[in-house]
Amino acid sequence: MKTILVGVKRVPDYNVRMRLKPDGGLATEGVKLSLNPFDEIALEEALRLKEKGLADEVVAVTIAPADALAQLRTALAMGATRAIHIVHTGPVEPLDVARLLLAVIQREPPLLVLLGKQAVDEDQGQTGQMLAALWNRPQATYASSIAIDGEVAHVNREVDAGTEQLDVDLPAVFTTDLRLNTPRYIKLPDIMKAKQKPLQSLTPAELGVNLRQRLKTVAYEAPPARAKGRMVADAAELVSQLRQRGVIK
C-alpha cells in the first residue's frame, strides 16, 4: 500500500493576538488552537496526490497532549484516511519530533513524507531537514509544486533568488511553502465522517523514543511598537524627510 505520511501540529490560531504574562511567559489560557497553516497545506497536497491515484492512503501524525483530538479530527475531516496521535504533554524539540516521525516511518514505510516548512508558533523550520537526515533519504524544502512520476518527484522549491527545480528519488521528505496550494474548505458531512475514521494513540515510549530537553526558553518579548507614520505632500518632501533621518544622503 502506498502511504503518504503528513505531520501536523496544533498551534495557537494565527488570527489570535498572543499576550505576555507579567513573568515573561505566553498567556495561553483560553487561546483558540488550530492546525498549523503550513501543515494544512502539506495535508492538502497529500490529498491531491491521493486523488490523482498516486497513493492509497494519507496518514496524519501529531505529537500533542491528549486533548488535541479536535485538531486531528480536522485533519480527518479534510480527507486524511486515518490519524496517529503520539500523546505527549509539554514541549517537543524538532530533533525529537523527527525521531518520533522516523519511528512511525519504520513501522509503516511511506511513499513520501509531507511537512509544513515551519510552525507558526516557534518558526524553527528544522524538523523536515532533521527527519531526512535521520531517515537517510532525499529532501526538498519549501516546495511550491510537486509532481510524482513513478519513483521520482519533480519539485519546484522557493529560494532567495526565485525558484529551483529538483528531481528527487522517492521515498523522500518534502516541506511545503505557502504557494503550493490553498487548503480545501471542510464541509459538515466530512466532519461527521471524520468521527468514524481510525485514530490510533501511541506514546513515545511505545515507539522506543526517549524525549529530552536540550534547549531552554528564557523569556518572550513583545515586538517594539511601530512609530507613527507621517503623510508627505510630494516626492520632494519624502526625499527631504529621508535625508533628515539619515536614510539617504
N, C-alpha and C positions, 0 to 999 in steps of 0.2 A: 504494500500500500504506500502510495506517495503522500507524504505528510509535509505540510508547511507549519513550522513552529513560529509562533508570534509572541514576543514578550510584551506584556502590558503592565503599566504601573499606575497605582492610584496616587493622585496628586491633588493639592488644592485647586479648585476650578480657576482657570486662567482669567475669568471675569471678576474674581474676588480680590479686593484690595487687602493685602495682609497687614496686620497690625503688630507692633512690637510691645512686649511686656516691659515693665519697669526694670526687670533684671536683665534685659537684653535678648530674651528668647522670643520666639514667634508665638503669637496667640493663635492657637488652632481650634479652640473650643467653638463649636457651632459653625465652623467653616465648611462650606459645601465642598465635597470631594468628587472627583470625576476621573475618567481615564485621561492619561497624558495625551495631549493633542497629536504629538508626533507618533505615538503608539497607535492611535486611531487610524492614522494614515498608513502605517505598516499593516494593520489588520485589513483595511480596505483593499490594499494591493494584493494581499494574500487571497482574499475572497474573489477578486477579479481573476487572478491566475487559476483558481479552482473552477470558476465559472467558464473559463476557456478550455477546461478539460485537462489542465496541466498538473492537477493534484487531486487526490481523492478526499482529503480532509484538511481542515485548518484547526490547529490546536492552540488555544490561548493559554499562556502561562503567566502567573503573577506570584510575587513574593510579598505578602502583606499580612496584617493581623486577621483574626478570624472574622471580623466584621466587614471585610472587603467583598462580600458576596455580591453586593449590588453592582459593583463595577464589573465583576466577572460576568454577571447576568447581562450587562450591557454589551459586552463583547459577544456573548452567545446570541443576543438579540440581533446584533449586526449581521450574524451569519456564521460565526465560528461553530465548528462541528461539536467540539467538546472543550472543556477547560480543566486546567490543573492549577490548584491553589496550594502553594507552598506556604504553610502557615508559620509566620514568624512575627513577633512583636518587637518593635524597635527598629532603628536604622540598619540598613544593609549596604555596605560599601560596594562599589562597582565590581571589584575583583571577586567578591563573594557571590554577587549576582551572576557573574559569568560562570563561576564554579558550579552554582546550582543549576543553571541552564545546561551546562555541559553534562551534569549528572542525568538530567531529563533526556538529553540527546542520546546518551549511551543506553538508555532504556528503550527508546524508540527512535532510531536514526531517521532524521527528516531529509527531504529533498533540499530544503533550504531553510534558513532562519531569518526572520524579518524583525527588526527592532526600530523604534524611533531613534533619530540621531542623538537625542538628548531628552532629559526630563525637565519640564519647566519649573520644577521646584528647586533643583540644585544645579542644573545646567552643566553637569560634569562631562557628558558625552564620551564616556570611556568603555562602557560595557560591551558594545559590539566588537570593538577592536580587541579587547581582552579575550572575549569568547573565541574569536577567530584564532588567536594565538594559542590558547589552551587546546582547542579542537584540532589545530594544525591544518586548517582549511583556509581557502582564499576568502577575501573580504572586499566589499565595495561600499564605502561610506558615502553618506549624503546623496543617495541615489535620487535622480529626478525622473528616470524612466527605467523600466526593467522589462526585457523581453527574453523569454525562455525558448531556446532552440535545442531540443534534445538534452544533451548533458552539459550545455553551455548557456550562460546567461549573458546577454548583451546589455550593458548598463551605461547610462549617461549619469555622471555624477557632478555635483556642483563644486567648483573650485574657485579660488580667488580671481583667476583670470577669465572665468566663464564656465565652460563645461569640459569634461574629459570623458572619452569613450573607452570602455573596458570590455574585454571578453573574459568571463570568469567561469572556471570549471566548477561544476556542481558536485557535491553539496558545498554551500558557501554561506557566509553571513552577509546580510545587507542591512544598512541603516538608512532610514528614509528621510528625505528632505521635504520641505513644505510644498514644493511644486509637483510632487509625484502624482497626487490625486486630490479629490475632495471626498471625504468620507460620506457615506450614504446616510440618509435620514431613516431613523428607526420607526417602524410602524407598530401600532398596537398589537396586531396579530403576531408579529415577530417577538414582541415582549412576552406574550403568553406562551408561545412555543419554546422560548428560552428556558422556561421553568422545567421543561421535561428533558432537556439535554443533559448528558453526563457531565458531572463536575466532581473531579477527584481531589481529595485533600491529602497532602503529604507534609512531612516535617523535614527540615534539613538533616536531622539525624537519620531518618529513613533513607535519604539519598546519600548518606555517607559523607556529608559536608559539615565540617566544624567551622562555625562563623566566629570571627573575632574582630575586634575594633583596632584599626591601625591609625585612623585619623581622629582628631578631636576638634569639634567646632567650638571655638572660643566665644564668639558673640556674633550677633547680627546687627547691622546698621542700616537705617533708612537712608536712601539716596538724598543728597543735598537738595534743598528747594531750588527750583529754577528761578533765575532772575526774571523780573517782569519785562516783557517785550516792549519795544518802542516803535511807533509808526514814523516813517520818514516821508517827506513830500516828493522826493525825486532821487535819481541816481547820484546826483552831486552831493546831496545831504548824506546819503548812505556811505559814500566814499569818505566824506569828512568824518563821520562818526567812527568808521573803522580805523581811520588814521589816528584819531584821538585815543582809541582803545589799544593802539599798538598792534592791531591785527595785520595792517598793511603799512607800507612806508611810502 
